Amino acid sequence: RLGVVFRPYHRARRRPTTARGTAPSGDSPRAAMRAGRSPPAAHSEAPPKRLPLLQRLAERRRRALAGPAAGRRHHLRNAIPPIFALTEALVSERLKRRSAEFADNRPEICALDPQSFAKQVIEGQLAFDGGNWVQPLFKRRGGAWHLCKLEVLYRMSDATRVPFPAFVNFVAASSDQSPNPDPELRRTFCGLAIRSMQRIDELLSKLGAVHRRALAKARLLTALNVTAKQLREALRTPLTNSKLMAIEETEYDDEPHDISELRQTAWRTFGAYSLDDVKPTLSDIFGGMATPPPYEAPRTPQGQPFKPLATVYRHDFAFARRFIEDFKVAVAADPTAEAEIKLDEEFCCYLIGVGHAPFAREAMRRWSEDYPEASAVIRAAGVRLIQEALLAGMGICFEVSFEDSDVQWLFEALPELEGCLLKQGGLSGSMALPSSFIADDLLTLEG
């Protein structure tokens, strides 16, 4: 059963008053006395209207057949569920406990070549839920982190990682990451993205109209990844619940010539459209400087280069600024359009000193001490891009888990970041749940 049970909360409703400030005739004597009025005469209270007997019996039977959960749902018709009460700690604890139930990816699957992986795993539907798993994203509001979005990630059976390196090699061979992408693999990759959208759309439909309205009021969207070259096909796909879905443009493909027009359509079609995996190149940081500061890549504990800035990257800062300009056009036509710039884990290492690797904090601390001028220049470039996005009305997502102390300096530099900053995964890191589990495992939690 995929029905979501939102635990209700009751908001006090103010009784309407007449022009003289007295309670309407339906007020109880006790309510009138609490308000300092004389209780109404007994004959002034009209008896409440009751539904016809057959209609009352039919309603009782409907609730009985639907079960206890559905019997509670009629109270929520006009209420917003406390989704934003789902804190980072609460959601992460459930994710960690649930993820322990899933098995590791099988070694023979991880070793498959791209063609075999496409045929056996993707087309063979070997992954749990077809590979559609969801990871929570949290937004800081009032100094606390609350669930605000669910991002669809590819997982097979391991809650924390893709089948590596098979899936990574498949994506590379089927996109513009390869100098000669395989046409058949490209079609398979696009088909995977479209089927993911359709599965999420079907799941949202099964939640019921009451719960879809609740998700819309709470702005809890489910985000899916598509490449720039898959976007056209995504926009052609008939979807019932597109406004409850967000699209993230990934960096795997070059942009088509009409990408700006496609993005405008995407902002009109979906609940949000964001730019994924943004990070700077060396020219983004040091280009135009007469005398750039000394820079060398950080080092791993074994002395190997760690997260060096790239010379060429598709979703660099220049690309991000073009995306921001496209969003300005969209929001001028429709002020409800939404977007985020998602900063890649590699750049988060430089900006806030946090990455996925267990040694990332120490490695970046040592590097910033060895290259303080380069560190300051990189941070300043990041702050400028974030500020440009905020001024355009966009949100910012860091694709890492971090502590409040890691970003306190950023909130001091940009107070307007409050309410606009997201973090990916939170305390649960890269863990995800199969998409068919979200109703019972995440949305039923009580904050």
C-alpha positions in Angstrom: 0.0 0.0 0.0 1.4 3.3 -1.1 -1.0 5.7 0.7 0.8 8.3 2.8 -0.5 8.9 6.3 0.3 12.5 7.4 -0.1 12.9 11.1 -2.5 15.8 11.6 -1.9 18.9 13.6 -4.8 21.1 14.6 -4.7 24.9 14.1 -7.0 26.9 16.3 -9.8 28.4 14.2 -11.1 31.8 15.1 -14.8 32.0 15.5 -16.4 34.6 13.2 -18.2 37.5 14.8 -21.2 39.6 13.8 -21.0 43.3 13.2 -21.8 43.9 16.9 -18.9 41.7 18.0 -21.3 39.0 19.3 -20.8 35.4 18.6 -23.0 33.9 15.8 -26.0 32.0 16.8 -24.1 28.7 16.6 -21.8 29.6 19.5 -22.1 27.5 22.6 -23.0 29.1 25.9 -19.6 28.3 27.4 -17.8 29.9 24.5 -19.9 33.1 24.8 -19.1 33.3 28.6 -15.4 32.9 28.0 -15.6 35.8 25.6 -17.3 38.0 28.2 -20.8 37.9 26.6 -24.1 36.7 27.9 -24.9 33.2 26.9 -27.4 33.1 24.0 -30.9 32.1 24.7 -31.7 28.5 24.1 -34.3 29.2 21.4 -31.7 31.3 19.4 -29.5 28.2 18.6 -30.5 26.5 15.4 -30.0 22.7 15.6 -27.1 21.6 13.5 -28.0 20.2 10.1 -27.4 16.4 9.8 -26.7 14.5 6.6 -29.5 12.3 5.4 -29.4 8.9 7.1 -28.4 6.9 3.9 -25.6 9.4 3.2 -24.3 9.0 6.8 -24.4 5.3 6.6 -22.6 5.3 3.2 -19.9 7.5 4.6 -19.4 5.2 7.6 -19.1 2.2 5.3 -16.6 4.0 3.0 -14.3 4.8 6.0 -14.6 1.3 7.4 -13.7 -0.3 4.1 -10.8 2.1 3.6 -9.3 1.2 7.0 -8.2 3.3 10.0 -5.6 5.4 8.1 -8.2 6.5 5.5 -10.7 7.1 8.2 -8.3 9.8 9.6 -7.7 11.4 6.2 -10.9 13.3 6.0 -9.7 15.6 8.7 -6.8 16.7 6.5 -8.8 18.1 3.6 -7.8 21.6 4.3 -4.7 21.1 6.5 -1.0 21.3 5.6 0.8 18.3 7.1 3.9 19.1 9.3 6.3 18.0 6.6 8.8 20.8 7.6 8.8 19.3 11.1 10.7 16.4 9.7 14.1 17.3 11.0 17.5 16.1 9.7 18.1 13.9 12.7 14.7 12.3 12.5 14.9 11.5 8.8 18.6 10.4 8.9 17.9 8.0 11.8 15.2 6.3 9.8 17.3 6.1 6.7 20.3 4.6 8.5 18.1 1.9 10.1 16.3 1.1 6.9 19.5 1.0 4.7 21.0 -1.8 6.9 18.3 -4.1 5.4 19.7 -3.9 1.9 22.5 -6.0 0.5 25.8 -4.9 -1.1 26.0 -4.7 -4.9 27.1 -8.0 -6.3 30.8 -7.9 -7.4 30.0 -9.6 -10.8 27.5 -6.8 -11.5 30.0 -4.1 -10.6 32.5 -5.5 -13.1 30.2 -5.5 -16.1 31.2 -3.6 -19.2 28.7 -0.8 -20.3 27.0 -2.9 -23.0 26.5 -5.8 -20.6 25.3 -3.5 -17.8 22.8 -1.9 -20.1 21.4 -5.2 -21.3 21.5 -7.3 -18.0 20.8 -4.6 -15.4 19.0 -1.7 -16.9 17.0 -3.4 -19.6 16.8 -6.5 -17.5 15.3 -4.5 -14.6 17.6 -6.1 -12.0 17.8 -3.1 -9.7 15.3 -2.8 -6.8 12.5 -0.4 -7.9 14.1 -0.2 -11.3 17.0 1.8 -9.8 14.8 4.6 -8.5 15.9 5.4 -4.9 15.5 8.7 -3.1 17.9 10.7 -1.0 16.6 13.5 1.3 17.7 17.2 0.9 17.3 19.6 3.9 16.8 23.3 4.0 17.8 25.6 6.8 14.9 27.5 8.3 15.1 29.4 11.5 18.4 27.9 12.4 17.3 24.2 12.0 17.4 21.8 9.0 14.2 20.3 7.7 13.3 17.9 4.9 12.5 19.9 1.8 13.1 17.7 -1.2 13.7 14.1 -2.3 16.2 13.5 -5.0 16.1 10.3 -7.1 19.5 8.6 -7.3 20.4 5.4 -9.1 20.9 2.5 -6.7 20.8 -1.3 -7.4 20.7 -3.0 -4.0 23.2 -1.0 -1.9 21.6 2.0 -0.2 24.9 4.0 -0.2 26.5 3.6 -3.7 26.0 2.8 -7.4 27.4 -0.5 -8.8 30.9 0.8 -9.2 32.6 1.1 -11.7 29.9 -0.5 -14.0 27.3 2.3 -13.7 29.9 5.1 -14.0 31.4 3.5 -17.1 27.9 3.1 -18.6 27.1 6.8 -18.1 30.4 7.8 -19.6 29.9 5.6 -22.6 26.4 6.8 -23.2 26.9 10.5 -23.0 29.2 13.3 -24.1 31.7 12.3 -21.5 32.9 10.0 -24.2 34.4 11.5 -27.4 32.3 8.9 -29.3 29.2 7.9 -27.3 27.5 4.7 -28.3 24.1 5.6 -29.9 22.4 2.5 -28.5 23.7 3.1 -25.0 22.6 6.8 -25.3 19.1 5.6 -26.1 19.2 3.2 -23.1 20.4 6.0 -20.8 17.6 8.4 -22.0 15.1 5.6 -21.5 16.3 5.1 -18.0 15.7 8.8 -17.2 12.2 8.8 -18.7 11.1 5.6 -17.0 12.3 7.1 -13.7 10.0 10.1 -14.3 7.1 7.9 -15.1 7.6 5.7 -12.0 7.7 8.8 -9.8 4.6 10.2 -11.5 2.8 6.9 -10.9 3.8 6.8 -7.3 2.6 10.4 -6.7 -0.7 9.5 -8.3 -1.2 6.6 -5.9 -0.8 8.9 -2.9 -4.2 10.4 -3.5 -5.4 13.9 -4.2 -5.4 15.0 -0.5 -1.8 14.1 -0.1 -0.7 15.6 -3.4 -2.3 18.9 -2.3 -0.4 18.6 0.9 2.9 18.0 -0.8 2.2 21.0 -3.1 1.5 23.3 -0.2 4.6 22.2 1.6 6.7 22.4 -1.6 8.1 19.0 -1.1 9.2 18.0 -4.6 10.8 14.9 -5.9 13.8 15.7 -8.1 15.1 13.7 -11.0 18.3 14.1 -13.1 18.3 14.5 -16.9 21.1 15.6 -19.2 20.7 18.6 -21.5 20.2 16.3 -24.4 17.5 14.3 -22.6 15.5 17.3 -21.6 13.6 17.5 -24.9 12.4 13.9 -24.5 11.5 14.6 -20.8 9.3 17.5 -21.9 7.5 15.3 -24.4 6.6 12.7 -21.8 3.0 12.9 -20.6 3.0 13.4 -16.8 0.1 13.9 -14.4 2.1 15.3 -11.5 4.8 17.3 -13.2 4.4 20.3 -10.7 5.3 18.0 -7.9 8.5 17.0 -9.7 11.8 18.9 -10.1 14.4 18.4 -12.8 18.1 18.8 -12.4 20.2 19.3 -15.5 23.3 17.1 -15.1 26.7 17.8 -16.7 27.1 14.6 -18.7 26.0 16.1 -22.1 26.7 19.2 -24.1 23.9 21.6 -24.4 21.7 21.7 -27.6 21.5 24.9 -29.5 18.0 25.7 -28.1 18.8 24.9 -24.5 17.5 28.3 -23.3 14.1 27.7 -24.9 13.9 24.2 -23.5 14.7 25.5 -20.0 11.9 28.1 -20.2 9.5 25.3 -21.1 10.9 23.2 -18.2 10.2 26.0 -15.7 6.6 26.3 -16.9 6.2 22.5 -16.8 7.8 21.3 -13.6 7.8 22.4 -10.0 11.4 23.5 -10.3 14.4 23.2 -12.7 17.9 23.4 -11.3 21.6 23.1 -12.4 23.5 20.2 -11.0 27.2 19.7 -10.2 28.6 23.2 -10.6 32.3 23.7 -9.9 34.9 26.2 -11.2 37.8 25.7 -13.5 41.2 27.3 -13.1 40.3 30.1 -15.4 37.1 30.8 -13.4 39.2 31.4 -10.4 42.5 32.8 -11.6 41.7 34.0 -15.1 42.3 37.7 -15.6 44.6 38.0 -12.6 47.9 39.6 -13.5 49.7 37.7 -10.8 47.8 34.6 -9.7 48.6 33.3 -6.2 50.5 30.0 -5.9 48.2 27.0 -6.3 48.8 23.3 -6.1 46.1 20.6 -5.6 45.5 19.3 -2.0 46.9 15.9 -1.2 45.6 12.7 0.2 47.2 11.1 3.2 49.2 9.0 0.7 50.5 12.1 -1.1 48.3 11.8 -4.2 46.6 14.9 -5.7 43.1 15.4 -4.2 40.3 17.3 -6.0 42.5 19.5 -8.3 40.8 22.3 -10.1 40.0 21.3 -13.7 41.2 23.2 -16.7 38.0 22.4 -18.6 34.6 21.4 -17.2 31.1 21.6 -18.7 29.2 23.1 -15.7 31.8 25.7 -14.8 31.0 29.1 -13.4 30.5 30.7 -16.8 27.9 28.0 -17.6 26.2 28.6 -14.3 26.0 32.3 -15.0 24.2 31.6 -18.3 21.8 29.4 -16.4 21.1 32.2 -14.0 20.4 34.6 -16.9 17.9 32.0 -18.3 16.2 31.8 -14.9 15.9 35.6 -14.7 13.9 35.5 -18.0 11.7 32.7 -16.6 11.0 34.3 -13.3 10.1 37.6 -15.0 7.4 35.8 -16.9 6.3 33.6 -14.0 7.3 34.7 -10.4 6.6 31.2 -9.1 9.4 29.6 -11.1 12.0 27.9 -8.9 15.6 26.9 -9.4 18.8 26.1 -7.5 22.5 26.0 -8.2 23.9 22.8 -6.8 27.6 23.1 -6.0 29.6 20.0 -6.6 31.3 18.1 -3.8 34.7 19.0 -5.2 34.1 22.7 -5.0 32.5 22.2 -1.5 36.0 21.0 -0.4 37.5 24.3 -1.3 34.5 26.5 -0.2 33.7 25.0 3.2 36.4 22.4 3.7 34.0 19.4 3.5 34.0 16.5 1.1 32.8 12.9 1.0 36.2 11.3 1.8 36.9 10.7 5.5 40.2 12.6 5.2 38.8 15.5 3.3 38.5 17.9 6.3 42.1 17.4 7.3 43.4 17.5 3.8 41.6 20.8 3.0 42.6 22.3 6.4 46.3 21.7 5.6 45.9 22.9 2.1 44.3 26.2 3.2 47.2 26.8 5.6 49.8 26.1 2.9 48.0 28.2 0.2 46.0 30.9 2.1 45.9 33.4 -0.8 44.6 30.8 -3.3 42.1 29.6 -0.7 40.8 33.2 -0.2 40.5 33.8 -3.9 38.5 30.6 -4.4 36.2 31.3 -1.5 35.6 34.9 -2.8 34.7 33.5 -6.3 32.2 31.1 -4.7 30.6 33.8 -2.6 30.2 36.0 -5.7 28.4 33.2 -7.7 26.2 32.4 -4.7 25.3 36.1 -4.3 24.4 36.3 -8.0 22.1 33.3 -7.7 20.4 34.6 -4.6 19.8 38.0 -6.2 18.1 36.2 -9.1 15.8 34.4 -6.5 17.5 31.0 -6.7 18.4 28.6 -3.9 21.8 27.1 -3.3 22.5 23.4 -2.5 25.8 22.0 -1.2 26.2 18.4 -2.4 27.8 17.3 0.9 26.9 16.8 4.5 28.2 19.5 6.8 27.9 21.1 10.2 26.5 24.5 10.9 29.9 25.7 12.0 31.3 24.9 8.5 29.0 27.5 7.0 28.6 30.1 9.7 31.1 32.4 8.0 29.0 32.2 4.9 25.8 33.2 6.6 27.7 36.1 8.1 28.9 37.2 4.7 25.5 36.6 3.1 22.6 36.9 5.6 20.2 36.5 2.7 21.3 32.8 2.5 19.0 32.0 5.4 16.1 30.0 4.1 17.8 29.5 0.7 20.6 27.0 1.6 20.1 23.2 1.2 22.3 20.3 2.0 22.3 16.9 0.4 21.8 13.8 2.5 22.5 15.4 5.8 23.5 13.1 8.6 22.7 10.1 6.5 25.3 11.0 3.8 24.8 9.2 0.5 22.1 6.8 1.8 18.9 6.4 -0.1 15.7 4.4 0.1 13.8 2.8 -2.8 11.2 5.2 -4.1 8.3 2.9 -3.2 9.3 3.2 0.5 9.0 6.9 0.8 5.4 6.9 1.7 5.7 4.6 4.7 9.3 5.4 5.7 9.7 9.2 5.4 6.4 10.9 5.0 4.7 9.2 8.0 7.4 10.4 10.4 6.3 12.7 13.1 8.5 15.7 13.9 
